[in-house]
Amino acid sequence: MTETLKTAGFLAGALALVIAAGMTGPERRLPSVMSDEGQAFYPEFRDAQAVKAIEVVDYDEPTATARPLKVEFRKNRWLIATNNDYPIDVGDRLVKTSAALIDLKKDQVKSDAPQDHPKYGVIDPLDQKGSLQGRGKRVTLRDAKKAVLADFILGKPVENKPGWRYVRVPGGKRTYAVKTDADPSARFADWVNAGLLRMPQAQIRRIAIQSYAVDQAAGTMDQGETVVLTQEGGQWKSPGATVREDVAKSLATTLDGLKIVDARPKPAELAHDLGSGQMRLSMETMLALRRFGFLLTQTGRILASDGEMTVEMVNGVAYQIRFGDVAATSDAAKGAGADRYLFVTASWDQARATKYGDTTGAGEKSARDLNARFADWFYVIGNADFQKLRLKKAQVLR
C-alpha cells in the first residue's frame, strides 16, 4: 500500500471517529449530568411517623461555630437531647418537618464542582477543614434504630425563585436547586411552646415587682424598690400614681407569652422538695441554688440575685418569679445583653380567689400542676424579656 493510500485510510478512519463522536458524544454526556434530575433523594423514606429523631446543625458565621440541636423520642416522650433531655410537646412540628423532606426531589442539577459549594451555601456545617463562609444547615432524620432516613445540607435560597433553595447530600459533590419550604430550626426556643407560665394577661389581677439585688459574694442586699400594679376592667392602676398603660400592657403580654431559651435540671433532692412543697436546708440544695444565683435563707425564703416578682391571677394562683444570675447559653442574643435564670413557683389561696371573684376552687389544682411542671427545671429567658419584666417605678409610673 502506498503512503498516499495509508494516509487516506487514516484520514477516513479519523473522520469516521469524529462523526461517531459527534453522534454519540452528547447522548453519553447528557445522562451523566442529568440522569438523576427529578428523582427522589431518598425514595425509601415514605413514612413521616417513622422519624424518631431529628438532628439540625446550623452555623453562626460571626462566631464561626456550629449550633446543633437534637430532638428524639425516648422514654415514651419527645426530648431535646442537646438541652438536658428537656421534655417537649412536639405537636405537629416534627411531623411537618418530616413531611417537608419526604420524597424531596432533585429538581435541577446546578453544579458538580466542590469549589461551587460556598457560592451555593452548601458546605457541611460540621466540616472541620472547609471554608468558614458558605456553610449550610444540616438536617438528619433517623428512625427508632438510629438508621438514617434522610440527610441534607440546606443551602441558600435560589435567586429569583421563591420557595426554592440549594441542596446537597453530605459527602456528595453535586448541588441541586430544589423546590422546598423545609427550614427546621436549631434554636431551642422554637421547639418549646410559648406560654411557659400559662398566664393569660386578661386574668392577671396584681403584679408586685421587687427590684432588690443580692451580692452573695459580699453577703449584702440592696433593698431596691417595689412597684405594685393592679388590673381592673382591662385598666392598669397603682396606688397614688398614674400607670404608663403601654408599659404595663407590654409587661402583661410578656408574661402571657414568655418563651424560654434554655433549661437546666435541678438536683433530684431540690426537685423532690419543690414537688412536695417543703424545702429542706441541706447543703446540696443551698449549693445548687447558689450556682444559679439564688439563696435559701434560714427562714426558708428563697432570694434571687436580681429581685423577684409576684403575679396574682383571678383564680387565686400566685406565681413567684425570681431572677437569678446571668446564664451563658448558646442562644444568647449577641450584643443585646445576657440571658437570665428563672426560679418559678406557684401557690393558691382561697381568700385570694374569693377576693377576685372566683369561687370554683379550680386554682388549687392548677397550682399543684404548675409546681409539678416547674419543680425539675431552672429556666432561662432572653435578656429582652428580662428587661420588660424587671421594671422600676420610673419606667412604669408617671
FENCOR-V910708 format. One record per backbone hydrogen bond with DSSP energy under -1.0 kcal/mol. CO is the residue of the C=O (numbers start at 0). NH is the residue of the N-H. Records with the same first field share a line. If there is no record, write none. Layout:
CO: NH, NH
This chain:
1: 5
2: 6
3: 7
4: 8
5: 9
6: 10
7: 11
8: 12
9: 13
10: 14
11: 15
12: 16
13: 17
14: 18
15: 19
16: 20
17: 21
18: 22
19: 23
20: 24
23: 27
24: 28
25: 29
26: 30
27: 31
28: 32
29: 33
30: 34
33: 36
35: 38
38: 105
41: 44
43: 45
46: 49
47: 50
51: 72
52: 141
53: 70
54: 139
55: 68
56: 137
57: 66
59: 63, 64
64: 59
66: 57
68: 55
69: 80, 81
70: 53
71: 78
73: 76
76: 73
77: 87
78: 71, 80
79: 82, 84, 85
85: 79
89: 92
91: 95
92: 96
93: 97
94: 98
95: 99
97: 101
100: 103
103: 40
104: 106
105: 37
107: 176
110: 174
112: 115
113: 116
115: 119
116: 121
119: 155
122: 135
123: 126
133: 122
136: 153
137: 56
138: 151
139: 54
140: 148, 149
141: 51, 52
142: 145
146: 142
149: 140
151: 138
152: 167
153: 136
155: 165
157: 160
160: 163
162: 179
163: 157
164: 177
165: 154
166: 175
167: 152
168: 171
174: 109, 110
175: 166
176: 107
177: 164
186: 189
187: 190
199: 202
200: 203
202: 313
204: 230
205: 311
206: 228
207: 309
208: 226
209: 307
212: 221
214: 218, 219
219: 214
221: 212
224: 210
226: 208
228: 206
229: 236
231: 234
234: 231
236: 229
237: 240
241: 397
242: 244
243: 247
244: 248
245: 249
246: 250
247: 251
248: 252
249: 253
250: 254
251: 255
252: 256
257: 195
261: 379
263: 377
266: 270
267: 271
268: 272
269: 273
270: 274
271: 275
272: 276, 277
279: 281
281: 285
282: 286
283: 287
284: 288
285: 289
286: 290
288: 293
289: 292
291: 324
292: 304
294: 302
296: 299
300: 296
302: 294
303: 306
304: 213
306: 322
307: 209
308: 320
309: 207
310: 318
311: 204, 205
312: 315
315: 348
316: 312
317: 346
318: 310
319: 344
320: 308
321: 342
322: 305
324: 340
328: 331
332: 335
338: 326
339: 380
340: 323
341: 378
342: 321
344: 319
346: 317
348: 352
349: 353
350: 354
351: 355
352: 357
353: 356
360: 363
361: 365
362: 366
363: 367
364: 368
365: 369
366: 370
367: 371
368: 372
369: 373
370: 374
373: 376
375: 265
377: 263
378: 341
379: 260, 261
380: 339
381: 385
382: 386
383: 387
384: 388
385: 389
388: 390
391: 394, 395
392: 396
395: 243
